[in-house]
Amino acid sequence: MVFRVTVNSAWRATRTLWLLVLVSLSVCICVCRASSTQEDSAMENIVTEKKAEESHRQDSADLLIFIMLLTLTILTIWLFKHRRFRFLHETGLAMIYGVLVGVVLRYGIHVPRDISNATLSCPVNASPATLLINVSGKFYEYTLKGEINANEVDDVQDNEMLRKVTFDPEVFFNILLPPIIFHAGYSLKRRHFFRNMGSILAYAFLGTVISCFVIGLLMYGCVMLMKQVGQLDGDFFFTDCLFFGAIVSATDPVTVLAIFNELQVDVDLYALLFGESVLNDAVAVVLSSSIVAYQPQGDNSHTFEVMAMLKSFGMFLGVFSGSFALGVATGVFTFTKLRDFPLLETALFFLMSWSTFLLAEACGFTGVVAVLFCGITQAHYTFNNLSPDSQDRTKQLFELLNFLAENFIFSYMGLTLFTFQNHVFNPMFIVGAFVAVFLGRAANIYPLSFLLNLGRRNKIRSNFQHMMMFAGLRGAMTFALSIRDTATYARQMMFSTTLLVVFFTVWICGGGTTQMLSCQRIRVGVDSDQDNSRRSTKHESAWLFRIWYNFDHNYLKPILTHSGPPLTATLPPCCGPLARILTSPQAYENECQLKDDDSDLILTDGDINLTYGDITVSTDASGAHTSSGPAFAGGATSDDLDRELTYGDHELVMRGTRLVLPMDDSEPPFTDPHHRLHLP
Amino acid sequence: MVFRVTVNSAWRATRTLWLLVLVSLSVCICVCRASSTQEDSAMENIVTEKKAEESHRQDSADLLIFIMLLTLTILTIWLFKHRRFRFLHETGLAMIYGVLVGVVLRYGIHVPRDISNATLSCPVNASPATLLINVSGKFYEYTLKGEINANEVDDVQDNEMLRKVTFDPEVFFNILLPPIIFHAGYSLKRRHFFRNMGSILAYAFLGTVISCFVIGLLMYGCVMLMKQVGQLDGDFFFTDCLFFGAIVSATDPVTVLAIFNELQVDVDLYALLFGESVLNDAVAVVLSSSIVAYQPQGDNSHTFEVMAMLKSFGMFLGVFSGSFALGVATGVFTFTKLRDFPLLETALFFLMSWSTFLLAEACGFTGVVAVLFCGITQAHYTFNNLSPDSQDRTKQLFELLNFLAENFIFSYMGLTLFTFQNHVFNPMFIVGAFVAVFLGRAANIYPLSFLLNLGRRNKIRSNFQHMMMFAGLRGAMTFALSIRDTATYARQMMFSTTLLVVFFTVWICGGGTTQMLSCQRIRVGVDSDQDNSRRSTKHESAWLFRIWYNFDHNYLKPILTHSGPPLTATLPPCCGPLARILTSPQAYENECQLKDDDSDLILTDGDINLTYGDITVSTDASGAHTSSGPAFAGGATSDDLDRELTYGDHELVMRGTRLVLPMDDSEPPFTDPHHRLHLP
């Protein structure tokens, strides 16, 4: 029966694929037809309205190409998933299809020269944002699109078709990247992330900066060499090299992580890689904008100057912390009580996340970074306040947006290899870049791992280090940063090289993940629960983190969500009135109904209810809050902490049974005498 | 306890509202600051890059205003829903907030004159789509935005701020309208829709055309009068009047329907209103574009000409049927078998719906119409093939998109009352328009209802007619059509008047719905099931529809979904091999497992399983397919038809219990002797 179903679905999939191919063929024909009719109408009567209509039609057809690409990708992914092909991830596939369509667009479709472009040469002394042109009494409004290199003016008029399928680079930054980054923050696996937070921060901050400077220096050497050999046709300054270092330091191992997830690779390795890749995107964005902002004053604008460097450094700190603060603040703000109307709740959640991005951009911070921290904060606090229905809806919504945006970016990457007009492929630079990227990653992982291992109980083993080295794929963020500005010769060369780096890492490194895993003898099929109980040693988490955790659990969560212990229990008694004002009335209600239905669905409730057990019991025993107060204010035991982190993640597996009989099979977690009271 | 919860949530909501107000205030400050910094930087150094950055920042701030507006709307809606205020719907509220923000933007914020605009007066003999400007050796690219009236050239430079918050009108048509229309099609209540299909089609097609011509003629009279009195400052042709008639004929009773849904008003009335409003949007779009296309040849371009009219009429038919065919075709195409991967499935569904729109636009048809029929087709066929998870996901996704787009359009409508630059409010025209809209609606509803009642068993009573007359609200479609082109004097006057019509109908008619219901003594709180069984008379459905239904049920559904009876059972035996090729193998599997889990979730399964029961039984009895074949090919009995339509809608209510014991409480639906075999 199973076999029959497989054959049947495979047959159906093939049929669907063929239908799709037919549709895309007809689309291609439409595109050709549309472009030819455009030509005709342009010849016969140049009416603005008609031209606008034609241009709209053309735009629809162009967008349709991308949609068809995505559709084709989805269908092929499904075939692959169905047959358990693991060596090509959906993003790699999207790139391949993109390349194919790019080739067709570049060489397959001939579009006659569009005669409706014109170059004005009248004396204008500025380039205003809006321009009004007086054509024999009629006024036409034009908006500034950007500067164009003088030597490309002819190209601009030539390849109308290719330019049509070229998106405004800001689309990536302002529309496609935010959902991807937000989703990364929103789906961060919290337990293992927090347990490895120190290491992740080290890799993401220190590591990215190290990698950026190592790559920058190596590339500068390479560029110097090229200048000696005479291979360089334009300016290439040290800041350009550093900028290149910053943008290729953002790793995006989406392919690797998908395989890790599927094969259930060690959770700590997963957390390290995922956490690093999420945070180093943020670091790379701010770092690159700080490098661009480095502008020494005076005549020679490319010498080293301490003041300018300090200013850049200050800008890095300012923008990063500003974006961080803004993201966390809006994440905390989104604090809904619309549980009866999941649609309103989901809409509000979506709008608040989006407005974080816009607010950050409007204030001059970095929207992407703000959105990342907004996502992390919302997963930590807001998620607990949502109704179960909205929890599902928001997760699914951002999962879908992430999926579409990611595949769109990767297929566009493939397309742009052939449709981008100003590629500068310089073999020496490319070889240099590959070496530099490799060495930069190595300079990030190995020294930092060595230093971190000095402080870690649970060492990062050498095979993990090799795997992290190998998994340094480059992806959406690197592409979006490099395509953002391709005005100068240096930037064009960087863009072309970056594209090759992305292709190589996604296809070769991404495709070789399973081989690498078996070669490095990394365990697969690890049951996350078992693995976890094995390692729950007390002093594993950093003391800094533990202090923050206690503060968060005792004060922030009760104030911001309905799920913490009431503040009256955690604050010293002198703050009683304040505590009563700030505590959500629902927290008191929880007191009456410990087995409340929806509290059972809250992410971190496992521990909350447990801890809560402590409070009620000790309150009952001594008749006052104070007896249990210090234990909480001073610091929950490491056991508590460990338990919260343990139960945080598999809330769905254990739903409902947890309170009565926790399913940890290695050791009974209720070693506290207080807890025994709850057991039958 | 209930009271406590309410107070608590109200308090929390108030707090959230205040926070939101604070946030929006700070946003306003940011906007002011951003615009002032823009000024400064523009003065000191005109660098293209910096200007682009500033403009991006400004755009973010502008968009943020809208997001904040939506957020505020959502929070207030929630308060209203919580307190069961019914006289103001979310769309009406969104408009009020829009008006308020529009007033603030217009009169509250003073932005100094932007000096960076410039008018070129050099001799250009065309208005190309792309313009290259040579500013002292550097080339800047400009794109055409549109033509501007000569007398507004000064305005353009003045009100930079107001123009910044003005969206490209095409945004409404290409981004915001499609999800709304698709959602309408996807959520069409099928049972009552099909039962009243004849009447709905009559109201939507005939009625809209009648309304369009009545309004057009009345307005032409009004315009003639205005010309006599000397109140007309520009050209206003008969085609303009007809165009106005077409755009205000699209009804959008979203407010009324929301109340109907909440109060459980008579389902037939609901179906008539909803079906009419969904379809007349499509008719109005195509009608208006046909009227625009009416261009008599020769010198005097505004006389009547038979050929041009026939051409327009042909265009109407062509575009409408083309869009219809395309929508249905893609709806049928989206025919997935990715049930194991809901994310892929949802993504594919979304992409296919979108590509319908784009394909139609690229082919020169009307995307919105194609999307509507695509939605209806997908609800009918594709929905049955989706996994239960994807069924939820797609519903929720389009529900969210619809909600956001709708509220955005309505709040923009409010905003544009003050921020639109070229309002022409002419009292005489406005009064004339209100009278014409009223009479046009009356000329649609009353005569058609009279004619329809001649053929209907279940008459449309006069109170229903009054209610339909009253519920002729104008909304998103009317607005999107009227803002699309505001270049001429006539169009500007139409736009301003349309805005007032929308405001009046949404606020006054929408707000008075409950009063109107009680005034017309229309029953509320009707249980849809009871109501239904009461009326299940045999010959209610039209014969035309019954023929189509049989064809659909016996041939289309088995080919296109997994849920029909196998084709081998419905086709004559001579077509056996063909039938076996076309039938989904899953349909055979259903043969073995009648109580299959997921077939139980399929929309129309109630009847399918019943009908299916027929086949198996008769096949068993006679040993061949032929015995039951004719019964199906010839025509399912009206009872069958009625039963399918009955069970189609409340699949969730009866899930699981239906097959064993149907919940129809008035008469046992299993009067067929075959069915008795299934009962214990």
Boltz contact constraints between the chains, C-beta under 6 A:
constraints:
  - contact:
      token1: [A, 8]
      token2: [B, 585]
      max_distance: 6.0
  - contact:
      token1: [A, 9]
      token2: [B, 337]
      max_distance: 6.0
  - contact:
      token1: [A, 12]
      token2: [B, 337]
      max_distance: 6.0
  - contact:
      token1: [A, 30]
      token2: [B, 362]
      max_distance: 6.0
  - contact:
      token1: [A, 48]
      token2: [B, 147]
      max_distance: 6.0
  - contact:
      token1: [A, 57]
      token2: [B, 362]
      max_distance: 6.0
  - contact:
      token1: [A, 60]
      token2: [B, 358]
      max_distance: 6.0
  - contact:
      token1: [A, 60]
      token2: [B, 361]
      max_distance: 6.0
  - contact:
      token1: [A, 60]
      token2: [B, 362]
      max_distance: 6.0
  - contact:
      token1: [A, 61]
      token2: [B, 362]
      max_distance: 6.0
  - contact:
      token1: [A, 63]
      token2: [B, 358]
      max_distance: 6.0
  - contact:
      token1: [A, 64]
      token2: [B, 355]
      max_distance: 6.0
  - contact:
      token1: [A, 64]
      token2: [B, 358]
      max_distance: 6.0
  - contact:
      token1: [A, 64]
      token2: [B, 359]
      max_distance: 6.0
  - contact:
      token1: [A, 64]
      token2: [B, 362]
      max_distance: 6.0
  - contact:
      token1: [A, 67]
      token2: [B, 351]
      max_distance: 6.0
  - contact:
      token1: [A, 67]
      token2: [B, 354]
      max_distance: 6.0
  - contact:
      token1: [A, 67]
      token2: [B, 355]
      max_distance: 6.0
  - contact:
      token1: [A, 70]
      token2: [B, 351]
      max_distance: 6.0
  - contact:
      token1: [A, 71]
      token2: [B, 351]
      max_distance: 6.0
  - contact:
      token1: [A, 74]
      token2: [B, 344]
      max_distance: 6.0
  - contact:
      token1: [A, 74]
      token2: [B, 347]
      max_distance: 6.0
  - contact:
      token1: [A, 74]
      token2: [B, 348]
      max_distance: 6.0
  - contact:
      token1: [A, 78]
      token2: [B, 338]
      max_distance: 6.0
  - contact:
      token1: [A, 78]
      token2: [B, 344]
      max_distance: 6.0
  - contact:
      token1: [A, 116]
      token2: [B, 128]
      max_distance: 6.0
  - contact:
      token1: [A, 116]
      token2: [B, 129]
      max_distance: 6.0
  - contact:
      token1: [A, 117]
      token2: [B, 128]
      max_distance: 6.0
  - contact:
      token1: [A, 117]
      token2: [B, 130]
      max_distance: 6.0
  - contact:
      token1: [A, 118]
      token2: [B, 128]
      max_distance: 6.0
  - contact:
      token1: [A, 119]
      token2: [B, 132]
      max_distance: 6.0
  - contact:
      token1: [A, 120]
      token2: [B, 133]
      max_distance: 6.0
  - contact:
      token1: [A, 121]
      token2: [B, 134]
      max_distance: 6.0
  - contact:
      token1: [A, 122]
      token2: [B, 122]
      max_distance: 6.0
  - contact:
      token1: [A, 124]
      token2: [B, 133]
      max_distance: 6.0
  - contact:
      token1: [A, 124]
      token2: [B, 135]
      max_distance: 6.0
  - contact:
      token1: [A, 126]
      token2: [B, 46]
      max_distance: 6.0
  - contact:
      token1: [A, 127]
      token2: [B, 135]
      max_distance: 6.0
  - contact:
      token1: [A, 127]
      token2: [B, 140]
      max_distance: 6.0
  - contact:
      token1: [A, 128]
      token2: [B, 116]
      max_distance: 6.0
  - contact:
      token1: [A, 128]
      token2: [B, 117]
      max_distance: 6.0
  - contact:
      token1: [A, 128]
      token2: [B, 118]
      max_distance: 6.0
  - contact:
      token1: [A, 129]
      token2: [B, 116]
      max_distance: 6.0
  - contact:
      token1: [A, 130]
      token2: [B, 117]
      max_distance: 6.0
  - contact:
      token1: [A, 131]
      token2: [B, 142]
      max_distance: 6.0
  - contact:
      token1: [A, 132]
      token2: [B, 119]
      max_distance: 6.0
  - contact:
      token1: [A, 133]
      token2: [B, 120]
      max_distance: 6.0
  - contact:
      token1: [A, 133]
      token2: [B, 124]
      max_distance: 6.0
  - contact:
      token1: [A, 134]
      token2: [B, 121]
      max_distance: 6.0
  - contact:
      token1: [A, 135]
      token2: [B, 124]
      max_distance: 6.0
  - contact:
      token1: [A, 135]
      token2: [B, 127]
      max_distance: 6.0
  - contact:
      token1: [A, 139]
      token2: [B, 148]
      max_distance: 6.0
  - contact:
      token1: [A, 139]
      token2: [B, 150]
      max_distance: 6.0
  - contact:
      token1: [A, 139]
      token2: [B, 153]
      max_distance: 6.0
  - contact:
      token1: [A, 140]
      token2: [B, 127]
      max_distance: 6.0
  - contact:
      token1: [A, 140]
      token2: [B, 147]
      max_distance: 6.0
  - contact:
      token1: [A, 141]
      token2: [B, 145]
      max_distance: 6.0
  - contact:
      token1: [A, 141]
      token2: [B, 146]
      max_distance: 6.0
  - contact:
      token1: [A, 141]
      token2: [B, 148]
      max_distance: 6.0
  - contact:
      token1: [A, 142]
      token2: [B, 131]
      max_distance: 6.0
  - contact:
      token1: [A, 142]
      token2: [B, 142]
      max_distance: 6.0
  - contact:
      token1: [A, 142]
      token2: [B, 144]
      max_distance: 6.0
  - contact:
      token1: [A, 143]
      token2: [B, 143]
      max_distance: 6.0
  - contact:
      token1: [A, 143]
      token2: [B, 145]
      max_distance: 6.0
  - contact:
      token1: [A, 144]
      token2: [B, 142]
      max_distance: 6.0
  - contact:
      token1: [A, 145]
      token2: [B, 141]
      max_distance: 6.0
  - contact:
      token1: [A, 145]
      token2: [B, 143]
      max_distance: 6.0
  - contact:
      token1: [A, 146]
      token2: [B, 141]
      max_distance: 6.0
  - contact:
      token1: [A, 147]
      token2: [B, 48]
      max_distance: 6.0
  - contact:
      token1: [A, 147]
      token2: [B, 140]
      max_distance: 6.0
  - contact:
      token1: [A, 148]
      token2: [B, 139]
      max_distance: 6.0
  - contact:
      token1: [A, 148]
      token2: [B, 141]
      max_distance: 6.0
  - contact:
      token1: [A, 150]
      token2: [B, 139]
      max_distance: 6.0
  - contact:
      token1: [A, 153]
      token2: [B, 139]
      max_distance: 6.0
  - contact:
      token1: [A, 337]
      token2: [B, 9]
      max_distance: 6.0
  - contact:
      token1: [A, 337]
      token2: [B, 12]
      max_distance: 6.0
  - contact:
      token1: [A, 338]
      token2: [B, 78]
      max_distance: 6.0
  - contact:
      token1: [A, 343]
      token2: [B, 403]
      max_distance: 6.0
  - contact:
      token1: [A, 344]
      token2: [B, 74]
      max_distance: 6.0
  - contact:
      token1: [A, 344]
      token2: [B, 78]
      max_distance: 6.0
  - contact:
      token1: [A, 346]
      token2: [B, 400]
      max_distance: 6.0
  - contact:
      token1: [A, 347]
      token2: [B, 74]
      max_distance: 6.0
  - contact:
      token1: [A, 347]
      token2: [B, 403]
      max_distance: 6.0
  - contact:
      token1: [A, 347]
      token2: [B, 404]
      max_distance: 6.0
  - contact:
      token1: [A, 348]
      token2: [B, 74]
      max_distance: 6.0
  - contact:
      token1: [A, 351]
      token2: [B, 67]
      max_distance: 6.0
  - contact:
      token1: [A, 351]
      token2: [B, 70]
      max_distance: 6.0
  - contact:
      token1: [A, 351]
      token2: [B, 71]
      max_distance: 6.0
  - contact:
      token1: [A, 354]
      token2: [B, 67]
      max_distance: 6.0
  - contact:
      token1: [A, 355]
      token2: [B, 64]
      max_distance: 6.0
  - contact:
      token1: [A, 355]
      token2: [B, 67]
      max_distance: 6.0
  - contact:
      token1: [A, 358]
      token2: [B, 60]
      max_distance: 6.0
  - contact:
      token1: [A, 358]
      token2: [B, 63]
      max_distance: 6.0
  - contact:
      token1: [A, 358]
      token2: [B, 64]
      max_distance: 6.0
  - contact:
      token1: [A, 361]
      token2: [B, 60]
      max_distance: 6.0
  - contact:
      token1: [A, 362]
      token2: [B, 30]
      max_distance: 6.0
  - contact:
      token1: [A, 362]
      token2: [B, 57]
      max_distance: 6.0
  - contact:
      token1: [A, 362]
      token2: [B, 60]
      max_distance: 6.0
  - contact:
      token1: [A, 362]
      token2: [B, 61]
      max_distance: 6.0
  - contact:
      token1: [A, 362]
      token2: [B, 64]
      max_distance: 6.0
  - contact:
      token1: [A, 393]
      token2: [B, 396]
      max_distance: 6.0
  - contact:
      token1: [A, 396]
      token2: [B, 393]
      max_distance: 6.0
  - contact:
      token1: [A, 400]
      token2: [B, 346]
      max_distance: 6.0
  - contact:
      token1: [A, 403]
      token2: [B, 343]
      max_distance: 6.0
  - contact:
      token1: [A, 403]
      token2: [B, 347]
      max_distance: 6.0
  - contact:
      token1: [A, 404]
      token2: [B, 347]
      max_distance: 6.0
  - contact:
      token1: [A, 585]
      token2: [B, 8]
      max_distance: 6.0
